[in-house]
Amino acid sequence: MWEKINGFEMNVIATDYWKSYDHFIPEEKHVRTKAETFTVEGYNSLFRHFLARMRRKSKCYSKSKEMLELSFLISVFHFINEIQK
């Protein structure tokens, strides 16, 4: 994952205190703080909740690509509206 985002211009990279980050994040850009990661972790939790239907394999949930894409877009729309409140 680091290789995918490493090409982007990043002034600051906020992480928690996991020591492994020290091995690949440049010290001058690395900020270790739970305050900066708290919000992102909350959003990730909400997003996982809304996308949970993609893991289910019952007849109640469509596994067609079109329905999954629509479910994803509805989840993003809902997620963005929650953030803007």
C-alpha positions in Angstrom: 0.0 0.0 0.0 2.8 2.4 0.8 4.1 2.1 -2.8 0.7 3.2 -4.1 0.5 6.3 -2.0 4.2 7.2 -1.9 4.0 9.1 -5.2 1.5 11.6 -3.8 2.6 14.9 -2.3 2.2 14.6 1.4 3.3 17.2 3.9 2.3 15.3 7.0 1.5 11.7 7.6 -0.4 11.1 10.9 -0.4 7.7 12.4 -0.9 6.1 15.8 2.1 4.9 17.8 2.7 1.6 16.0 6.5 1.3 15.8 6.5 -0.3 12.3 5.6 3.0 10.7 9.0 4.4 11.7 10.7 2.0 9.2 9.1 3.6 6.0 7.6 7.0 6.9 10.2 9.8 6.7 10.8 11.3 10.2 10.2 14.9 9.0 6.7 14.1 7.8 5.7 11.6 10.5 3.3 12.8 13.2 2.4 10.3 15.9 -0.9 11.2 17.5 -4.2 9.5 18.3 -6.0 12.8 17.9 -5.3 12.9 14.1 -6.2 9.3 13.5 -9.4 9.2 15.7 -11.7 10.7 13.0 -10.4 8.5 10.2 -10.8 5.4 12.2 -14.4 6.4 13.0 -15.1 7.0 9.3 -13.5 3.6 8.4 -15.8 1.9 10.9 -18.9 3.5 9.4 -17.8 2.7 5.9 -17.3 -1.0 6.8 -20.7 -1.0 8.4 -22.4 0.3 5.3 -20.5 -2.1 3.0 -21.2 -5.2 5.1 -23.8 -6.3 2.6 -21.0 -7.1 0.1 -19.8 -9.9 2.4 -23.2 -11.6 2.8 -24.1 -14.6 0.7 -27.8 -15.1 1.4 -30.5 -14.9 -1.3 -31.6 -11.6 0.2 -28.6 -9.8 -1.2 -27.7 -9.5 -4.8 -24.2 -10.4 -5.9 -24.5 -8.8 -9.3 -21.8 -6.3 -10.1 -24.4 -3.6 -10.9 -26.2 -3.9 -7.6 -22.9 -3.9 -5.7 -21.8 -0.7 -7.5 -25.1 0.9 -6.7 -24.9 -0.2 -3.0 -21.4 1.3 -2.9 -22.6 4.6 -4.4 -25.5 4.8 -2.0 -23.2 4.1 1.0 -20.8 6.9 -0.2 -23.7 9.3 -0.6 -25.0 8.6 2.9 -21.5 8.8 4.3 -20.8 12.2 2.7 -24.1 13.5 4.0 -23.4 12.4 7.5 -20.0 14.1 7.4 -21.5 17.4 6.2 -24.0 17.6 9.1 
